[in-house]
Every structure is written in structure tokens, then in C-alpha cells.
Amino acid sequence: MLSKILSISALAAAAQAISISVASSGGNATSAYQYGLMFEDINNSGDGGVYAELIQNRAFQGDNIFPKSLDFWNALGGAKLSLQNLTTPLSAALPTSMQVTGGNDSTIGFSNVGFWGFPAIAGWEYKGSFWVEGDLDGNVTVCLAGDDNVAYAEASVEVSTSSKWTQYNYTFSPTVSAPNSNNTLNFTFAASDLTGAVNFNLLSLFPPTYKNRENGLRVDLMDAMADLHPAFFRMPGGNNVEGVYPPYWWNWTQTIGPLEDRPGFPGAWSYENTNGLGLLEYLLWAQDLGMTPVLAVWSGLFLNGTFLAEDRLGPYIQSALDEIEFCMGDASTTYGALRESMGYGPFEINFVEVGNEDSLSSGGPSYTAYRFNAFYDAIHAAYPQMTIIASFYDVDGATPPFNAAGDFHEYAIPVQMSSQFGYFDNYTSAHPLLIGEYAVVEYDQPGTNEPLWTAGAGRAFMPFWYGSVAEAIFLLGAERNSDKIIGASYAPGFQNLNRWEWIPDLISFDANPAHTTLSTSWHMLELLGGTRITENLPMTITDGEYGPAYFVAGRSAVTGAHIAKFAVYNGTESFNLTFAGVGAGATANLTYLTAPMNASQPIGGNIVQTHEQTVRAGRNGVFSFKLPEYSVAVFNVAANAAGPGHNYGNAGNRHGWKGWKSWGRDKSHHGVLNQWGQTL
Ligand code: AHR
């Protein structure tokens, strides 16, 4: 019965067009950061994911939470492998190494299984290295070997007996690709070349990295993010910034410098982080993708609820100040000079978040009583221009607890999120909000209006299409309030298909790049975030109402285009749309996405269909078109297609548009550059 009622109302909606007229000025301010990214090392998305290192457990790191082990290593030829804490370790940060002693065969060694396999791709130039100490004198063969016994790539490294740790480098490049990623990396040598014991540590192998950076990031995953044109980057967490329990918090000082000096960190997501993906790598990642960092600093709360007393906060506040100085200080400052010594100039930091979800566990009272203000006062005194963000916020209109911006997280189910188009309309605080995390996490199910968070209870393995459309409605609601909303970021960003704790995620992957899966929400975001409104324009609905279609409209100061964005939920909708100043004969490009309502992406595949249509304005400049049920659309009237009477003036520089700074390019003429500032 219910479905009958729904389909009748859907038909009614389809029968009558909604009429929308968009004014040429008077909209609320916009933010330059509407669509962004949040990242933490969850689901093996840093180590084993974006961080391109291919060897798992490369330096035998561990601690009280995740004890050191020989996991992911196997002996070859009957060799004996053991962990050793030598009197002369590789470094203070990496005190444990792997010792190899004699075996049964004439060729012995060990192999690593990688992060559940290794990609062996023809033409890729791999760069590797390892440290050795001990009684080995001869050639070590490093081989990328398939489970079909094919050696896809091989290098030979001449090693000499030494009581000093020595680093050796190797490179190789497969000439044919392996059919899958069921490959191991084997290190072998003649048993006769080993006269006693030999010790190995920090064994590394990198494929080509994004922008060829040393210690860099995985190309296909970076490309997938770049395609979303994210404007901000919240890092390094999430729960991961907090740490599981004392004394483990995301201590930035242990994430910089040579890899031999990074001890690792027991992440919040059940595995040791190598810290190869450290503060500088995060900053370079932001820089390479043109994102403004939102730097989360530790606020004195551990995930198990332990928090610091007020009189113990001092060193951690100083550490946060040092961290900011490391990021943006010039060479005359202590930590700016340290960064310069590593070869990098200052990075601009405009946003700092104090902690993560400090209202949870037993954190809230101490955060509101003293922790937030202690960090805020110190950071604000040193950097008065900085937007400082509290890690939770009261959105529902009661007095905001902090005299600062807030971070709002929303994990929901579709029925809930699709009803949140107006969620931020009544948010009246003087302080802006970052939507630092949001996602539809479960399918709708009877009897609940919010996630059940119970194992198996409707939790989605990957985003699914009607959930993605619900997210789009929520996002458009945020975008039309972008005078108060800094921007929004889906979370979490990535899922390693071989080891994950949190589903659903924006992008799924494994060791085989052919399996990289861009979720339905990724496609929704590519469309909505890929078209940037820099000037919101007020809309009047002259006939009809919101639902099943939700929309925002505005202009791009970069291209001069008029833009409208739509999310259509449970019912088709016809539109009569006008933009003030756009006349009869103007042409628009309508791009919309559809997919089967309940569908998620197949691994490595795509069920989201992109439809392109040209719409010509009829009499009085009315654009008439229709959008199907469960669709997301962008309507774009390019400046040079806007027809007679179009007013080319006024694009940009109004209503709080934060200008070109974040995009860093000269936009002095309209219609010549695309929205990303590239010459057409
Ligand atoms: O995004 C996954 C987790 O959800 C984040 O680590 C945390 O901030 C939130 O609870």
C-alpha cells in the first residue's frame, strides 16, 4: 500500500513542472572550500593504500598495543628468521631487525607478501632499498615473483660483510605485467655467502609515485582524489589523531625526517602505522592536489576516554604551536628552519582543528571546561588570523559551546539525510561550521530513522546510489548555506578490500590497480564538487516546492557561467528554470547521473551512468527539462552561450567570495579560463 501511495505522489510530482527563477544578485556569501577531503590512516588506506610503500611490516615496528612480529614475512630455502634487538640497532627509532641464519638449501632468503599482494605492471619503474648488517658477502637477488613462478622483475645487489648498518638500493621494471597481484617480493642469496648471521631492516619498495615524489603516494588513488577537485584537506584524523590510550597520540615529531628516525605509531584502526606517511607527506599531498590543509592537533583526549588534567596540557599545547610553526614558519623560526633543512618552504595553514570528536567517551566536559580554550588561546595569540575549529558543535540552535568555528559530523541513513536539505538554514551562530565527516552508512530499514550501528544491521559495504543521492541533498543544503558552512567532506575516504574496519568508504582498492573502485558517492561528488559556484544567487520557486527535487543556483566568477545543481530523490521532476539576464536562445549543458537505486559499484567497475543534454532557453529565457528519479545534475549556462542580454559583469568579488587565493591563478578575464583557472 505504501509503495502505491508513493508512486501516485511521484506521478503527481512528475506531471507538474516546478518553476524556478534565479536572480542576478543578492545571494548569501559563499565559501571557497565547499567540497573537500578528510583523511586518516583507517582501513589500511595510508599504509597499504595511498602511501605507496609496497612492503608490509618493512621495519618490524610495534609497541604495547601491536607487538613487533615477523608477520607478512616468510622464510625461503629453510632459512631461519628471528626478530633481534641488536646492541647496535639501525636507529633508536627502529631498534628491532630481522635476523637470517642458515638454511637447508643452497639458496636461502625470505619473502614479503606485501599489502596482500604486489602489483607487477610492465613499464613501471620500481625503486627499492634495504639496510643490512652482518656476515653476508655476495649478491642478494630481489625478485618480484608471481604465483605462476614467473619472475616479473629482478635486481641483483652486491652486499659486503660489515658490522655497520649499510643501505643498499635497487631498481627494476617488469617487461610484462602479471595477470593479477598475487605476487611476492623475494630476497635470496647463496647459503655459502652467509658465514654467520645477517640482519635486515627497513626493506622498502616503491612503485612510481604521484608527481614522482620520494616516499610518495600511489598514483591511481591520487588521481581519483584529484578528479574531485577537493578544496580542503582535513588530516591526520579522525580517531587516528587521538590515539588508543596513553601514551600514544599522533605525535607529529615522530613522523618527520628520515624513515629510519620514525618509530611508528599504534593507530586507532588495529594496525601499526609506519609513520612513513607523516606530516610533510600530508602537506605535500595537500599541495599537490591544491587543497587547503585543515590541520588537526591533539587535544589531550585518548580514545579510551583518558584526558589530561589542565595543569598537564602545557607541553602538548607547545607541541601544537611547534607543529604549526613547522608547517608555516619561515627559516628564522626553530621549526620553520627544521622544515627548510628538509628542503621545503612554508605551507600555508589557515585552519587548525583542536582534536577530534572531543564530545565522545568522557571527553566533553573537560573539553568545554578547559581543554579547547587552552589550545585556542595559545594558537589564537600566535596566529590571530587562523580559523580555529572546535571538534564538535551544537548545530541545533542552542548556544554554541565555543567561541570558534565547529566541526559537525553526520553519519546517517538515506531517509534521514535526504530530509536534511534545510538542516543548516536555521543555524544562526556567528561561527562557521566545517562538516568534517558525513556519509550514509546504512540502508533504510523499517523502524528506524537513524543508523542502528549494530553489526550486520543494514550497514552498506560500499556507498549505494540512493544513499549517494541523499548525501547530495544534504550537500546542496550545506552549499546554499555556504556563508556559514566552510565545506564538507565524505568520510572515510578509502577502504583496502583486504583489510578494513569501517564501511562504507568513498574509494575501494587493493594491490591491483585494476580493482580500484570509485563509489557511487565519488561519482556524485565528482559532478557536484567539480562545478564550483563562487556566487550564490537567490532562487524563487514560482510554482511548486522542494521535494522530490532539491537545488541550489549561482555563478562562477571564474568562467562567468550560470550554474544550478540538483538532486532528485523519490520521483521524477520537470523544471522551468530562468536565470535573470539569460535570455531566449541561450544554451545550457545539462549533465546528470543515474544508477539503479540500490546498486553499489562492482569491484573495478561502474554502474553510474552520465547523461549529457543540451537545453535551449525558449521564450522569456525559460529552460525546460526533466530529471529522473534518483538523479544528481549540474546545469551550466556558459557565459558565451548565455544569449543576448546576458550581463557579463559582476561575476565574483562579491558577497564574501574569498577570491582567487586558494586557487592561486590569475582570473582577470571571463570566458577564457575554465573553472579551475586553466586556459581553455
Ligand atoms: O570516519 C571514521 C571515524 O568516524 C573517524 O575516525 C571518527 O572521527 C568518526 O567517529
Residues whose N, C-alpha, C, O or C-beta is under 5 A from the ligand:
A	BS01	AHR	G238 N239 N240 E357 A491 P492
